[in-house]
């Protein structure tokens, strides 16, 4: 299992593409993958610090594949904060 620091994904709390508030419920779309295969997408949001909220333990399990803005589709992975 991954350590917490390995599954935490942190982004700006406003979308760089459309300035949407990404801390609102359902404001981001998370793509889940098993290896290189895209499986499905779910809605999530960021907390006040910009940390992506886990979806039923799937991010913790290492299945995170992508994160996009739910409003404009901006690829937030290009803006991930490390």
Secondary structure, DSSP 8 states (H G I E B T S, - for coil): ---HHHH--B--SB-TTT--BTTSTT-EEEEEEETTEEEEEEEE-B-TTSBB--STTTTTTT-EEEEEETTT--BGGGG-B-
